[in-house]
Amino acid sequence: MYAVIETGGKQYRVQEGDVLRIEKIEAEVGSKTVFDKVLLFSDGEELKVGNPYIEGAVVEATVEDQNKAKKIIVYKYKAKKNYRKKQGHRQPYTEVKIGKLA
């Protein structure tokens, strides 16, 4: 049994027990959250495809962690113009554990 959900402008294929890093959502660590934007749902026998979403289908998840990803370096440079700009960025994320698919 699996589903495809949409959150944070991205799509994820999820099963029960999966741990995902998604774009940051406002939720406390340990709390439950529900994803209702389900694009596709399969129970092993039947495949349901939404247009764009499946009505009544939800995926429950538990928030495991709120953190920031590893730092990336953004370096801008223009040749022969003495222009250099170094900047770092850490993208915030939410780690969720998928529970019940319904």
C-alpha positions as CSV (number, residue, x, y, z in Angstrom):
1,M,0.0,0.0,0.0
2,Y,1.4,3.4,-1.0
3,A,0.3,6.9,-1.8
4,V,1.7,10.0,-3.6
5,I,1.3,13.2,-1.6
6,E,2.0,16.8,-2.3
7,T,3.5,19.2,0.3
8,G,5.8,22.2,0.0
9,G,5.5,22.2,-3.8
10,K,7.0,18.7,-4.1
11,Q,5.5,15.3,-4.5
12,Y,6.5,12.2,-2.4
13,R,5.8,8.5,-2.7
14,V,5.1,7.3,0.8
15,Q,4.3,4.0,2.6
16,E,3.6,3.3,6.3
17,G,6.7,3.6,8.4
18,D,8.6,5.8,5.9
19,V,10.7,8.7,7.3
20,L,10.8,11.8,5.1
21,R,12.5,15.2,5.1
22,I,10.0,17.7,3.7
23,E,9.9,21.4,3.5
24,K,9.4,23.0,6.9
25,I,5.8,23.0,8.2
26,E,4.6,24.7,11.4
27,A,4.2,21.8,13.8
28,E,5.6,20.8,17.2
29,V,8.0,17.8,17.5
30,G,5.9,14.7,18.5
31,S,2.6,16.1,17.2
32,K,0.5,14.5,14.5
33,T,-0.1,16.1,11.1
34,V,-2.4,15.2,8.3
35,F,-1.6,15.5,4.6
36,D,-4.9,15.8,2.6
37,K,-3.4,16.5,-0.8
38,V,-3.2,12.9,-2.0
39,L,-2.6,12.6,-5.7
40,L,-2.5,8.8,-6.0
41,F,-3.5,5.9,-3.8
42,S,-2.8,2.2,-4.2
43,D,-4.0,-0.5,-1.8
44,G,-2.3,-3.3,-3.8
45,E,-5.3,-4.2,-5.9
46,E,-6.9,-0.9,-6.9
47,L,-5.2,2.3,-8.0
48,K,-7.0,5.6,-7.5
49,V,-5.8,8.7,-9.3
50,G,-7.0,12.1,-8.3
51,N,-8.0,15.0,-10.4
52,P,-6.0,16.7,-9.0
53,Y,-6.6,15.3,-5.5
54,I,-8.5,12.3,-4.2
55,E,-11.4,13.4,-2.0
56,G,-11.5,11.9,1.5
57,A,-8.0,10.4,1.2
58,V,-5.6,11.4,4.0
59,V,-2.1,10.4,5.1
60,E,-1.3,10.7,8.8
61,A,2.2,11.4,10.0
62,T,4.1,12.2,13.2
63,V,6.6,15.1,13.3
64,E,10.0,13.6,14.4
65,D,12.3,16.6,14.0
66,Q,12.5,20.3,13.0
67,N,16.0,21.1,11.9
68,K,18.3,22.7,9.2
69,A,20.1,20.9,6.4
70,K,23.9,21.0,5.9
71,K,25.2,24.4,4.9
72,I,25.8,25.1,1.2
73,I,28.0,27.9,-0.1
74,V,26.7,30.4,-2.6
75,Y,29.6,32.1,-4.3
76,K,29.2,34.9,-6.8
77,Y,32.1,36.0,-8.9
78,K,32.7,38.3,-11.9
79,A,35.9,38.0,-13.8
80,K,38.3,41.0,-13.9
81,K,35.9,43.2,-11.9
82,N,37.1,42.5,-8.4
83,Y,33.6,41.3,-7.4
84,R,33.4,38.3,-5.1
85,K,30.5,37.5,-2.7
86,K,30.4,34.5,-0.5
87,Q,27.2,33.5,1.3
88,G,26.0,30.4,3.2
89,H,22.5,28.9,3.4
90,R,20.9,26.3,5.5
91,Q,17.5,25.1,4.4
92,P,15.0,24.4,7.2
93,Y,13.2,21.0,7.0
94,T,10.7,18.9,8.9
95,E,11.3,15.2,9.4
96,V,8.1,13.2,9.5
97,K,7.3,9.5,10.0
98,I,4.4,8.3,8.0
99,G,1.6,6.5,9.9
100,K,-1.7,5.5,8.6
101,L,-2.8,5.7,4.9
102,A,-6.5,6.1,4.5
